[in-house]
């Protein structure tokens, strides 16, 4: 059985206390089971695969990789040709990101196990030093491998969608995002699980996003 993100009554009680709207959704949805990947390198590759594609597409590519290579380790990735990895359904650019990450671990340039001892900001800084790895990828690694408790990703579009749907906002700007992030802390990761569920349609809520192309027209200059 897959390992899942662990949370319980303490996190749920806090979120219900500070955010009744989210609390009602927690009651409606119930406990969420999201799979995690405890091995940090495997999880890092999984996060690279997931960049800018749908969950369904990511699952397809990941299944092919597991079938082709078995265990995803720095050794198996470095031993595989770029073409073999690409045939799982990725662009060559993304393949190169994966191979460079594997090389960095094997060379000792990245001590991946040391990430466990670092604060969130330092994990982001270290991982962002790798080609093709940004803050979002680092945050997904901290969520779905390291199980850090207080991760809410500004760069995640589904998080924005979930917030718009829950709080009936047309747009989530930085100020609003920070307001909710501070409200959820120190259990923002659990809030993220429910926002993702909302965005995926777990509740009968509408996305209030401002439609594209509806910007107000500028008034015409009056004739003198």
N, CA, C and O of each residue as an XYZ file, in Angstrom:
896
protein
N       0.840     -1.208      0.000
C       0.000      0.000      0.000
C       0.872      1.254      0.000
O       1.883      1.316      0.698
N       0.465      2.265     -0.800
C       1.223      3.506     -0.859
C       1.188      4.216      0.483
O       0.198      4.154      1.211
N       2.295      4.895      0.798
C       2.302      5.734      1.992
C       1.515      7.005      1.702
O       1.486      7.480      0.567
N       0.882      7.548      2.726
C       0.056      8.738      2.543
C       0.515      9.860      3.458
O       1.203      9.632      4.453
N       0.119     11.084      3.101
C       0.436     12.240      3.932
C      -0.287     12.097      5.268
O      -1.494     11.857      5.316
N       0.468     12.248      6.343
C      -0.085     12.012      7.674
C      -0.504     13.331      8.328
O       0.300     14.250      8.480
N      -1.770     13.398      8.707
C      -2.268     14.506      9.532
C      -3.442     13.988     10.346
O      -3.972     12.909     10.079
N      -3.844     14.775     11.350
C      -4.884     14.265     12.235
C      -5.705     15.360     12.882
O      -5.894     16.436     12.315
N      -6.191     15.071     14.082
C      -7.133     15.960     14.765
C      -6.539     17.326     15.075
O      -7.247     18.331     15.011
N      -5.250     17.383     15.409
C      -4.645     18.664     15.789
C      -4.691     19.650     14.624
O      -5.105     20.797     14.792
N      -4.269     19.204     13.454
C      -4.253     20.081     12.288
C      -5.671     20.489     11.880
O      -5.928     21.652     11.571
N      -6.576     19.523     11.885
C      -7.954     19.791     11.490
C      -8.619     20.763     12.470
O      -9.317     21.684     12.047
N      -8.409     20.565     13.761
C      -9.010     21.445     14.769
C      -8.521     22.874     14.599
O      -9.301     23.819     14.717
N      -7.237     23.034     14.324
C      -6.689     24.381     14.130
C      -7.336     25.060     12.927
O      -7.771     26.207     13.024
N      -7.403     24.363     11.797
C      -7.951     24.965     10.581
C      -9.425     25.296     10.743
O      -9.887     26.323     10.246
N     -10.166     24.442     11.431
C     -11.580     24.729     11.676
C     -11.750     25.958     12.561
O     -12.681     26.741     12.368
N     -10.861     26.128     13.522
C     -10.954     27.259     14.443
C     -10.660     28.579     13.744
O     -11.355     29.570     13.970
N      -9.630     28.598     12.893
C      -9.207     29.864     12.288
C      -9.957     30.178     11.008
O      -9.959     31.326     10.561
N     -10.605     29.164     10.398
C     -11.262     29.380      9.107
C     -12.532     28.536      9.014
O     -12.483     27.404      8.532
N     -13.668     29.069      9.467
C     -14.921     28.306      9.436
C     -15.314     27.844      8.034
O     -15.875     26.759      7.880
N     -15.028     28.652      7.010
C     -15.384     28.254      5.640
C     -14.613     27.001      5.231
O     -15.186     26.058      4.684
N     -13.321     27.002      5.500
C     -12.525     25.815      5.207
C     -12.955     24.658      6.104
O     -12.981     23.506      5.673
N     -13.293     24.975      7.359
C     -13.734     23.938      8.287
C     -14.966     23.208      7.788
O     -15.072     21.991      7.937
N     -15.910     23.950      7.189
C     -17.114     23.316      6.649
C     -16.761     22.371      5.499
O     -17.367     21.310      5.347
N     -15.779     22.766      4.698
C     -15.341     21.912      3.593
C     -14.647     20.660      4.123
O     -14.830     19.570      3.581
N     -13.856     20.816      5.175
C     -13.189     19.663      5.779
C     -14.219     18.649      6.252
O     -14.045     17.446      6.057
N     -15.298     19.134      6.878
C     -16.367     18.241      7.326
C     -17.047     17.557      6.143
O     -17.407     16.382      6.212
N     -17.217     18.308      5.063
C     -17.906     17.768      3.888
C     -17.074     16.702      3.176
O     -17.588     15.655      2.781
N     -15.789     16.987      3.021
C     -14.922     16.074      2.270
C     -14.449     14.909      3.129
O     -14.332     13.781      2.651
N     -14.180     15.190      4.395
C     -13.621     14.164      5.266
C     -12.112     14.077      5.127
O     -11.482     14.960      4.544
N     -11.537     13.018      5.663
C     -10.080     12.860      5.651
C      -9.585     12.597      4.228
O     -10.158     11.785      3.501
N      -8.533     13.280      3.848
C      -7.951     13.124      2.513
C      -6.714     12.249      2.590
O      -5.852     12.445      3.446
N      -6.637     11.290      1.695
C      -5.458     10.435      1.601
C      -4.722     10.762      0.306
O      -5.190     10.456     -0.791
N      -3.561     11.392      0.460
C      -2.721     11.720     -0.702
C      -1.426     10.950     -0.583
O      -0.761     10.988      0.453
N      -1.071     10.257     -1.639
C       0.136      9.436     -1.627
C       1.378     10.313     -1.527
O       1.422     11.411     -2.082
N       2.377      9.821     -0.818
C       3.671     10.488     -0.733
C       4.755      9.510     -1.188
O       4.557      8.295     -1.198
N       5.888     10.067     -1.558
C       7.039      9.267     -1.990
C       8.168      9.550     -1.011
O       8.816     10.591     -1.124
N       8.427      8.670     -0.058
C       9.412      8.968      0.987
C      10.830      9.172      0.469
O      11.576      9.977      1.025
N      11.216      8.455     -0.588
C      12.576      8.607     -1.109
C      12.717      9.955     -1.807
O      11.980     10.253     -2.747
N      13.654     10.758     -1.351
C      13.754     12.133     -1.835
C      14.120     12.221     -3.314
O      13.561     13.049     -4.032
N      15.039     11.391     -3.779
C      15.405     11.495     -5.193
C      14.260     11.050     -6.091
O      13.968     11.704     -7.092
N      13.618      9.956     -5.747
C      12.464      9.509     -6.531
C      11.398     10.590     -6.571
O      10.804     10.849     -7.618
N      11.157     11.221     -5.425
C      10.158     12.285     -5.357
C      10.579     13.495     -6.181
O       9.735     14.148     -6.794
N      11.873     13.801     -6.201
C      12.368     14.922     -6.997
C      12.113     14.673     -8.479
O      11.653     15.568     -9.189
N      12.405     13.472     -8.947
C      12.152     13.142    -10.350
C      10.655     13.206    -10.643
O      10.245     13.704    -11.691
N       9.853     12.709     -9.728
C       8.405     12.758     -9.900
C       7.915     14.194    -10.035
O       7.032     14.481    -10.843
N       8.493     15.097     -9.238
C       8.100     16.506     -9.298
C       8.521     17.153    -10.607
O       7.798     17.993    -11.143
N       9.676     16.773    -11.126
C      10.110     17.300    -12.420
C       9.166     16.822    -13.519
O       8.782     17.591    -14.401
N       8.800     15.549    -13.456
C       7.861     14.997    -14.431
C       6.545     15.767    -14.404
O       5.931     15.982    -15.449
N       6.105     16.188    -13.209
C       4.791     16.821    -13.033
C       4.749     18.276    -13.469
O       3.669     18.865    -13.516
N       5.884     18.871    -13.788
C       5.915     20.294    -14.108
C       5.051     20.607    -15.328
O       5.254     20.046    -16.405
N       4.089     21.505    -15.146
C       3.290     22.102    -16.230
C       2.514     21.087    -17.056
O       2.241     21.331    -18.231
N       2.150     19.943    -16.458
C       1.268     19.010    -17.145
C       0.159     18.593    -16.181
O       0.282     18.791    -14.972
N      -0.904     18.028    -16.699
C      -2.026     17.618    -15.863
C      -1.643     16.418    -15.007
O      -0.679     15.710    -15.301
N      -2.410     16.202    -13.949
C      -2.160     15.055    -13.072
C      -2.294     13.747    -13.843
O      -1.531     12.808    -13.616
N      -3.260     13.688    -14.750
C      -3.465     12.473    -15.542
C      -2.260     12.191    -16.434
O      -1.804     11.051    -16.528
N      -1.745     13.237    -17.092
C      -0.578     13.056    -17.954
C       0.641     12.659    -17.135
O       1.426     11.807    -17.551
N       0.797     13.282    -15.967
C       1.922     12.932    -15.091
C       1.857     11.477    -14.669
O       2.871     10.780    -14.683
N       0.667     11.010    -14.293
C       0.513      9.621    -13.870
C       0.879      8.650    -14.988
O       1.469      7.598    -14.743
N       0.521      9.016    -16.219
C       0.844      8.155    -17.368
C       2.346      8.063    -17.576
O       2.889      6.972    -17.748
N       3.018      9.215    -17.561
C       4.472      9.234    -17.755
C       5.170      8.488    -16.619
O       6.103      7.719    -16.849
N       4.708      8.725    -15.398
C       5.354      8.098    -14.242
C       5.196      6.575    -14.286
O       6.130      5.846    -13.953
N       4.039      6.102    -14.686
C       3.808      4.663    -14.804
C       4.767      4.051    -15.817
O       5.314      2.972    -15.586
N       4.972      4.736    -16.934
C       5.908      4.246    -17.952
C       7.332      4.199    -17.412
O       8.078      3.261    -17.690
N       7.703      5.219    -16.638
C       9.057      5.231    -16.081
C       9.260      4.088    -15.101
O      10.305      3.437    -15.108
N       8.270      3.842    -14.263
C       8.384      2.755    -13.296
C       8.453      1.395    -13.990
O       9.191      0.509    -13.560
N       7.682      1.238    -15.059
C       7.698     -0.018    -15.809
C       9.026     -0.219    -16.527
O       9.520     -1.341    -16.633
N       9.600      0.873    -17.018
C      10.835      0.767    -17.801
C      12.070      0.622    -16.913
O      12.978     -0.148    -17.229
N      12.102      1.369    -15.794
C      13.328      1.420    -14.993
C      13.203      0.771    -13.614
O      14.210      0.583    -12.931
N      12.001      0.432    -13.203
C      11.838     -0.138    -11.869
C      12.018      0.945    -10.823
O      11.202      1.863    -10.737
N      13.053      0.853    -10.042
C      13.320      1.855     -9.020
C      14.021      3.059     -9.638
O      14.959      2.906    -10.420
N      13.559      4.264     -9.280
C      14.154      5.494     -9.808
C      15.233      5.966     -8.843
O      14.922      6.500     -7.778
N      16.478      5.778     -9.198
C      17.610      6.185     -8.362
C      18.577      7.008     -9.209
O      18.487      6.985    -10.437
N      19.495      7.730     -8.580
C      20.499      8.448     -9.373
C      21.274      7.502    -10.284
O      21.631      7.866    -11.404
N      21.532      6.285     -9.800
C      22.303      5.317    -10.594
C      21.525      4.865    -11.826
O      22.079      4.817    -12.924
N      20.239      4.531    -11.652
C      19.469      4.059    -12.805
C      19.243      5.175    -13.823
O      19.230      4.927    -15.029
N      19.066      6.402    -13.336
C      18.856      7.523    -14.245
C      20.128      7.818    -15.043
O      20.067      8.044    -16.252
N      21.270      7.816    -14.370
C      22.524      8.098    -15.070
C      22.873      6.989    -16.058
O      23.458      7.255    -17.108
N      22.520      5.751    -15.730
C      22.829      4.622    -16.608
C      21.933      4.598    -17.842
O      22.325      4.063    -18.879
N      20.747      5.166    -17.744
C      19.808      5.161    -18.867
C      20.190      6.234    -19.880
O      20.717      7.285    -19.515
N      19.921      5.962    -21.147
C      20.154      6.981    -22.169
C      19.039      8.012    -22.114
O      17.930      7.726    -21.661
N      19.346      9.207    -22.580
C      18.338     10.263    -22.612
C      17.153      9.847    -23.479
O      16.007     10.185    -23.182
N      17.441      9.110    -24.553
C      16.381      8.669    -25.458
C      15.434      7.693    -24.766
O      14.220      7.751    -24.965
N      15.995      6.791    -23.947
C      15.148      5.840    -23.222
C      14.184      6.561    -22.286
O      13.007      6.209    -22.203
N      14.689      7.566    -21.585
C      13.837      8.314    -20.666
C      12.796      9.113    -21.442
O      11.634      9.184    -21.042
N      13.216      9.709    -22.544
C      12.301     10.524    -23.350
C      11.120      9.698    -23.861
O      10.010     10.213    -23.995
N      11.359      8.430    -24.143
C      10.298      7.572    -24.671
C       9.168      7.335    -23.673
O       8.113      6.815    -24.034
N       9.393      7.715    -22.425
C       8.318      7.607    -21.431
C       7.283      8.706    -21.607
O       6.212      8.666    -21.002
N       7.614      9.705    -22.454
C       6.637     10.744    -22.752
C       7.020     12.140    -22.317
O       6.153     12.965    -22.028
N       8.330     12.416    -22.270
C       8.791     13.740    -21.833
C       9.578     14.440    -22.927
O      10.084     13.806    -23.853
N       9.671     15.748    -22.806
C      10.533     16.514    -23.693
C      11.987     16.249    -23.329
O      12.295     15.874    -22.198
N      12.873     16.444    -24.288
C      14.293     16.242    -24.019
C      14.801     17.242    -22.978
O      15.703     16.926    -22.202
N      14.234     18.427    -22.960
C      14.645     19.409    -21.950
C      14.397     18.872    -20.540
O      15.251     18.976    -19.660
N      13.206     18.294    -20.347
C      12.883     17.761    -19.021
C      13.752     16.544    -18.690
O      14.149     16.348    -17.541
N      14.037     15.740    -19.699
C      14.939     14.601    -19.505
C      16.303     15.087    -19.014
O      16.896     14.496    -18.111
N      16.791     16.169    -19.620
C      18.092     16.707    -19.213
C      18.057     17.213    -17.768
O      19.041     17.068    -17.043
N      16.945     17.799    -17.345
C      16.821     18.226    -15.955
C      16.956     17.031    -15.009
O      17.635     17.105    -13.985
N      16.298     15.936    -15.373
C      16.334     14.737    -14.535
C      17.741     14.161    -14.474
O      18.215     13.780    -13.404
N      18.408     14.096    -15.622
C      19.758     13.519    -15.655
C      20.748     14.416    -14.918
O      21.665     13.919    -14.265
N      20.572     15.725    -15.016
C      21.480     16.632    -14.305
C      21.263     16.543    -12.796
O      22.215     16.652    -12.023
N      20.019     16.347    -12.376
C      19.751     16.163    -10.948
C      20.435     14.897    -10.441
O      21.030     14.890     -9.364
N      20.345     13.830    -11.226
C      20.991     12.567    -10.842
C      22.503     12.725    -10.759
O      23.131     12.222     -9.827
N      23.087     13.418    -11.724
C      24.534     13.641    -11.718
C      24.967     14.464    -10.509
O      26.017     14.210     -9.920
N      24.149     15.455    -10.143
C      24.479     16.296     -8.994
C      24.490     15.493     -7.700
O      25.320     15.728     -6.822
N      23.556     14.536     -7.585
C      23.510     13.702     -6.382
C      24.693     12.754     -6.349
O      25.337     12.597     -5.311
N      24.985     12.120     -7.479
C      26.089     11.154     -7.511
C      27.441     11.820     -7.303
O      28.336     11.226     -6.701
N      27.599     13.043     -7.792
C      28.870     13.748     -7.648
C      29.050     14.335     -6.249
O      30.152     14.740     -5.878
N      27.974     14.380     -5.484
C      28.046     14.990     -4.158
C      27.762     16.477     -4.159
O      27.758     17.115     -3.106
N      27.522     17.036     -5.344
C      27.210     18.468     -5.423
C      25.925     18.774     -4.651
O      25.803     19.827     -4.026
N      24.970     17.843     -4.703
C      23.736     17.972     -3.935
C      23.660     16.823     -2.943
O      23.539     15.661     -3.330
N      23.733     17.159     -1.656
C      23.531     16.157     -0.598
C      22.037     16.114     -0.326
O      21.521     16.862      0.504
N      21.351     15.227     -1.037
C      19.892     15.254     -1.008
C      19.333     14.863      0.356
O      18.283     15.364      0.758
N      20.018     13.979      1.069
C      19.516     13.578      2.383
C      19.648     14.703      3.407
O      18.905     14.749      4.388
N      20.604     15.615      3.170
C      20.787     16.741      4.087
C      19.613     17.712      4.039
O      19.446     18.535      4.939
N      18.799     17.615      2.985
C      17.631     18.491      2.895
C      16.693     18.304      4.082
O      15.987     19.231      4.480
N      16.692     17.099      4.643
C      15.809     16.816      5.773
C      16.092     17.729      6.972
O      15.194     18.011      7.765
N      17.330     18.184      7.099
C      17.725     18.968      8.266
C      17.590     20.474      8.041
O      17.828     21.261      8.957
N      17.207     20.879      6.824
C      17.187     22.300      6.473
C      15.798     22.895      6.617
O      14.801     22.195      6.442
N      15.724     24.209      6.940
C      14.425     24.884      6.940
C      13.877     24.993      5.522
O      14.612     24.819      4.550
N      12.579     25.282      5.410
C      11.924     25.312      4.104
C      12.617     26.234      3.110
O      12.829     25.850      1.959
N      12.972     27.442      3.535
C      13.595     28.406      2.619
C      14.916     27.889      2.079
O      15.241     28.112      0.912
N      15.683     27.198      2.922
C      16.973     26.679      2.485
C      16.792     25.507      1.514
O      17.560     25.356      0.564
N      15.780     24.686      1.760
C      15.482     23.604      0.808
C      15.184     24.194     -0.570
O      15.689     23.705     -1.580
N      14.369     25.238     -0.607
C      14.059     25.904     -1.880
C      15.321     26.455     -2.531
O      15.510     26.324     -3.740
N      16.181     27.069     -1.731
C      17.396     27.670     -2.287
C      18.318     26.608     -2.877
O      18.840     26.776     -3.979
N      18.516     25.518     -2.145
C      19.412     24.465     -2.619
C      18.887     23.820     -3.892
O      19.637     23.629     -4.850
N      17.612     23.487     -3.905
C      17.055     22.808     -5.072
C      16.959     23.733     -6.275
O      17.108     23.287     -7.413
N      16.709     25.022     -6.034
C      16.603     25.973     -7.143
C      17.938     26.188     -7.843
O      17.989     26.774     -8.925
N      19.011     25.717     -7.229
C      20.318     25.794     -7.875
C      20.495     24.765     -8.979
O      21.453     24.844     -9.748
N      19.593     23.808     -9.070
C      19.653     22.793    -10.121
C      18.916     23.293    -11.360
O      17.909     23.990    -11.233
N      19.398     22.952    -12.555
C      18.706     23.374    -13.779
C      17.282     22.832    -13.827
O      17.044     21.650    -13.575
N      16.345     23.710    -14.152
C      14.963     23.296    -14.320
C      14.185     23.111    -13.037
O      13.019     22.719    -13.079
N      14.803     23.385    -11.887
C      14.125     23.229    -10.603
C      13.830     24.615    -10.045
O      14.739     25.418     -9.831
N      12.563     24.882     -9.814
C      12.167     26.161     -9.245
C      11.510     25.990     -7.890
O      11.533     24.909     -7.302
N      10.933     27.059     -7.411
C      10.315     27.042     -6.086
C       9.153     26.059     -6.031
O       9.002     25.339     -5.044
N       8.314     26.017     -7.095
C       7.164     25.118     -7.089
C       7.600     23.660     -6.939
O       7.024     22.910     -6.150
N       8.617     23.269     -7.698
C       9.100     21.885     -7.616
C       9.618     21.580     -6.215
O       9.364     20.505     -5.672
N      10.342     22.529     -5.635
C      10.853     22.337     -4.273
C       9.701     22.220     -3.281
O       9.756     21.407     -2.358
N       8.666     23.021     -3.467
C       7.512     22.958     -2.560
C       6.766     21.637     -2.683
O       6.276     21.105     -1.687
N       6.676     21.104     -3.904
C       6.018     19.809     -4.074
C       6.837     18.693     -3.422
O       6.280     17.740     -2.876
N       8.164     18.823     -3.484
C       9.019     17.841     -2.821
C       8.828     17.910     -1.300
O       8.754     16.880     -0.629
N       8.750     19.126     -0.768
C       8.550     19.273      0.679
C       7.177     18.769      1.113
O       7.004     18.317      2.245
N       6.204     18.848      0.208
C       4.853     18.385      0.531
C       4.728     16.878      0.397
O       4.312     16.201      1.338
N       5.083     16.348     -0.764
C       4.768     14.964     -1.099
C       5.915     13.976     -0.887
O       5.834     12.823     -1.309
N       6.978     14.432     -0.234
C       8.030     13.510      0.180
C       8.419     13.782      1.629
O       8.397     12.883      2.469
N       8.772     15.030      1.910
C       9.246     15.374      3.241
C       8.100     15.596      4.231
O       8.319     15.603      5.442
N       6.885     15.776      3.720
C       5.701     16.011      4.547
C       5.888     17.196      5.502
O       5.533     17.126      6.678
N       6.452     18.279      4.969
C       6.571     19.491      5.763
C       5.163     20.032      6.053
O       4.294     19.956      5.184
N       4.922     20.569      7.242
C       3.549     20.885      7.651
C       2.992     22.210      7.164
O       1.780     22.416      7.219
N       3.851     23.130      6.682
C       3.380     24.505      6.480
C       3.671     25.014      5.072
O       4.200     26.113      4.904
N       3.321     24.206      4.047
C       3.603     24.564      2.658
C       2.314     24.952      1.940
O       1.353     24.183      1.907
N       2.304     26.152      1.368
C       1.207     26.631      0.531
C       1.855     27.320     -0.664
O       2.515     28.347     -0.509
N       1.669     26.762     -1.844
C       2.450     27.190     -3.009
C       1.770     28.312     -3.785
O       0.699     28.122     -4.361
N       2.405     29.483     -3.794
C       1.927     30.613     -4.581
C       1.911     30.265     -6.061
O       1.040     30.735     -6.794
N       2.854     29.457     -6.513
C       2.968     29.146     -7.933
C       2.064     28.029     -8.414
O       2.141     27.643     -9.580
N       1.202     27.494     -7.549
C       0.337     26.385     -7.923
C      -1.032     26.903     -8.360
O      -1.764     27.482     -7.557
N      -1.375     26.698     -9.624
C      -2.620     27.239    -10.163
C      -3.849     26.621     -9.510
O      -4.871     27.290     -9.354
N      -3.760     25.353     -9.128
C      -4.903     24.705     -8.490
C      -5.163     25.281     -7.096
O      -6.311     25.351     -6.658
N      -4.114     25.689     -6.409
C      -4.288     26.355     -5.112
C      -5.054     27.660     -5.306
O      -5.964     27.969     -4.537
N      -4.689     28.420     -6.323
C      -5.403     29.666     -6.621
C      -6.869     29.381     -6.940
O      -7.767     30.073     -6.460
N      -7.096     28.360     -7.751
C      -8.466     28.004     -8.119
C      -9.275     27.598     -6.882
O     -10.416     28.029     -6.710
N      -8.682     26.778     -6.033
C      -9.366     26.360     -4.821
C      -9.723     27.533     -3.927
O     -10.814     27.571     -3.357
N      -8.812     28.491     -3.799
C      -9.086     29.684     -2.994
C     -10.209     30.520     -3.607
O     -11.097     30.994     -2.898
N     -10.164     30.696     -4.930
C     -11.232     31.478     -5.573
C     -12.595     30.833     -5.334
O     -13.579     31.515     -5.048
N     -12.632     29.516     -5.457
C     -13.888     28.800     -5.299
C     -14.390     28.841     -3.853
O     -15.582     29.033     -3.613
N     -13.499     28.665     -2.914
C     -13.887     28.620     -1.507
C     -14.329     29.984     -0.992
O     -15.334     30.095     -0.290
N     -13.567     31.028     -1.348
C     -13.818     32.351     -0.782
C     -14.522     33.307     -1.752
O     -14.765     34.468     -1.425
N     -14.846     32.802     -2.948
C     -15.581     33.574     -3.947
C     -14.842     34.838     -4.365
O     -15.421     35.921     -4.442
N     -13.572     34.677     -4.628
C     -12.764     35.779     -5.152
C     -12.633     35.633     -6.669
O     -12.604     34.520     -7.195
N     -12.555     36.750     -7.351
C     -12.293     36.716     -8.795
C     -10.813     36.481     -9.093
O     -10.444     35.926    -10.128
N      -9.993     36.916     -8.165
C      -8.547     36.782     -8.370
C      -7.865     36.706     -7.017
O      -8.282     37.358     -6.060
N      -6.800     35.895     -6.947
C      -5.994     35.820     -5.732
C      -4.685     36.564     -5.983
O      -3.823     36.092     -6.724
N      -4.548     37.726     -5.359
C      -3.285     38.451     -5.497
C      -2.383     38.092     -4.316
O      -2.766     37.330     -3.428
N      -1.211     38.646     -4.331
C      -0.227     38.304     -3.294
C      -0.735     38.624     -1.888
O      -0.541     37.851     -0.950
N      -1.383     39.769     -1.767
C      -1.855     40.190     -0.445
C      -2.894     39.211      0.109
O      -2.831     38.826      1.277
N      -3.845     38.813     -0.733
C      -4.853     37.842     -0.308
C      -4.210     36.493      0.017
O      -4.535     35.856      1.019
N      -3.301     36.081     -0.846
C      -2.633     34.798     -0.640
C      -1.922     34.766      0.701
O      -2.024     33.791      1.446
N      -1.195     35.846      1.007
C      -0.466     35.906      2.269
C      -1.415     35.929      3.462
O      -1.101     35.384      4.520
N      -2.559     36.551      3.296
C      -3.546     36.570      4.382
C      -3.992     35.147      4.722
O      -4.048     34.765      5.891
N      -4.304     34.378      3.696
C      -4.750     33.007      3.946
C      -3.598     32.130      4.418
O      -3.780     31.251      5.260
N      -2.424     32.374      3.876
C      -1.276     31.572      4.293
C      -1.005     31.756      5.782
O      -0.766     30.785      6.500
N      -1.043     32.990      6.236
C      -0.832     33.261      7.662
C      -1.948     32.665      8.510
O      -1.707     32.203      9.625
N      -3.147     32.675      7.990
C      -4.274     32.115      8.724
C      -4.105     30.607      8.913
O      -4.362     30.088      9.999
N      -3.678     29.905      7.870
C      -3.536     28.450      7.940
C      -2.344     28.004      8.790
O      -2.375     26.938      9.405
N      -1.297     28.830      8.819
C      -0.052     28.445      9.503
C      -0.333     28.103     10.971
O      -1.130     28.782     11.618
N       0.311     27.059     11.501
C       1.443     26.292     10.952
C       1.050     24.999     10.230
O       1.859     24.078     10.121
N      -0.194     24.932      9.737
C      -0.656     23.699      9.083
C      -1.172     23.985      7.671
O      -2.206     23.463      7.256
N      -0.433     24.822      6.945
C      -0.866     25.217      5.606
C      -0.862     24.049      4.631
O      -1.616     24.066      3.658
N      -0.036     23.036      4.865
C      -0.001     21.904      3.942
C      -1.329     21.161      3.946
O      -1.806     20.742      2.891
N      -1.930     20.993      5.120
C      -3.233     20.327      5.188
C      -4.288     21.177      4.481
O      -5.150     20.645      3.782
N      -4.221     22.490      4.663
C      -5.123     23.377      3.928
C      -4.933     23.186      2.427
O      -5.907     23.186      1.675
N      -3.695     23.026      1.988
C      -3.414     22.792      0.564
C      -4.129     21.552      0.053
O      -4.678     21.559     -1.049
N      -4.125     20.486      0.848
C      -4.790     19.248      0.428
C      -6.263     19.497      0.134
O      -6.809     18.968     -0.834
N      -6.902     20.305      0.974
C      -8.326     20.576      0.772
C      -8.553     21.557     -0.374
O      -9.541     21.429     -1.098
N      -7.669     22.527     -0.554
C      -7.800     23.440     -1.688
C      -7.634     22.696     -3.006
O      -8.347     22.980     -3.968
N      -6.707     21.751     -3.064
C      -6.565     20.929     -4.269
C      -7.829     20.116     -4.523
O      -8.270     19.983     -5.665
N      -8.408     19.575     -3.459
C      -9.636     18.789     -3.606
C     -10.782     19.662     -4.116
O     -11.552     19.239     -4.979
N     -10.893     20.871     -3.585
C     -11.921     21.802     -4.046
C     -11.731     22.102     -5.525
O     -12.682     22.048     -6.304
N     -10.490     22.419     -5.909
C     -10.195     22.750     -7.304
C     -10.512     21.596     -8.247
O     -10.875     21.814     -9.403
N     -10.374     20.366     -7.749
C     -10.627     19.184     -8.573
C     -12.097     18.820     -8.642
O     -12.460     17.864     -9.327
N     -12.969     19.575     -7.934
C     -14.399     19.346     -8.034
C     -15.010     18.531     -6.916
O     -16.100     17.981     -7.080
N     -14.332     18.441     -5.780
C     -14.856     17.647     -4.672
C     -16.097     18.273     -4.040
O     -16.866     17.590     -3.363
N     -16.289     19.563     -4.260
C     -17.450     20.253     -3.696
C     -18.190     20.978     -4.824
O     -17.621     21.244     -5.883
N     -19.433     21.284     -4.587
C     -20.241     21.970     -5.596
C     -20.032     23.480     -5.487
O     -20.928     24.230     -5.099
N     -18.820     23.897     -5.843
C     -18.467     25.310     -5.770
C     -18.084     25.818     -7.152
O     -17.578     25.066     -7.985
N     -18.327     27.078     -7.380
C     -18.058     27.694     -8.674
C     -16.762     28.485     -8.628
O     -16.440     29.120     -7.624
N     -16.022     28.438     -9.730
C     -14.819     29.255     -9.855
C     -15.241     30.657    -10.262
O     -15.870     30.853    -11.302
N     -14.888     31.625     -9.433
C     -15.301     33.009     -9.668
C     -14.246     33.822    -10.419
O     -14.255     35.052    -10.374
N     -13.355     33.141    -11.096
C     -12.283     33.842    -11.810
C     -12.846     34.835    -12.804
O     -13.849     34.571    -13.468
N     -12.185     35.990    -12.902
C     -12.558     36.984    -13.895
C     -12.272     36.433    -15.279
O     -11.132     36.061    -15.558
N     -13.280     36.364    -16.171
C     -13.044     35.834    -17.517
C     -11.999     36.651    -18.249
O     -11.918     37.867    -18.072
N     -11.200     35.991    -19.070
C     -10.195     36.709    -19.856
C     -10.890     37.559    -20.909
O     -11.972     37.223    -21.392
N     -10.254     38.647    -21.245
C     -10.807     39.515    -22.281
C     -11.919     40.428    -21.807
O     -12.659     40.990    -22.615
N     -12.039     40.578    -20.470
C     -13.120     41.433    -19.954
C     -12.581     42.697    -19.306
O     -13.262     43.322    -18.493
N     -11.382     43.066    -19.656
C     -10.833     44.293    -19.103
C     -11.648     45.501    -19.588
O     -12.141     45.526    -20.715
N     -11.771     46.482    -18.719
C     -12.528     47.678    -19.081
C     -11.841     48.426    -20.211
O     -10.620     48.578    -20.235
N     -12.664     48.890    -21.146
C     -12.122     49.649    -22.263
C     -11.768     51.057    -21.770
O     -12.461     51.643    -20.938
N     -10.686     51.564    -22.304
C     -10.309     52.922    -21.966
C     -11.234     53.902    -22.685
O     -11.567     53.696    -23.852
N     -11.647     54.956    -22.002
C     -12.528     55.930    -22.658
C     -11.809     56.656    -23.801
O     -10.617     56.957    -23.726
N     -12.570     56.922    -24.849
C     -11.961     57.620    -25.991
C     -11.710     59.081    -25.606
O     -12.448     59.683    -24.826
N     -10.636     59.621    -26.188
C     -10.332     61.019    -25.940
C     -11.413     61.898    -26.573
O     -11.815     61.677    -27.715
N     -11.868     62.878    -25.829
C     -12.863     63.791    -26.382
C     -12.227     64.727    -27.396
O     -11.078     65.145    -27.258
N     -13.017     65.044    -28.426
C     -12.537     66.003    -29.420
C     -12.476     67.408    -28.811
O     -13.391     67.833    -28.106
N     -11.409     68.098    -29.091
C     -11.281     69.461    -28.576
C     -12.106     70.422    -29.442
O     -12.133     71.624    -29.176
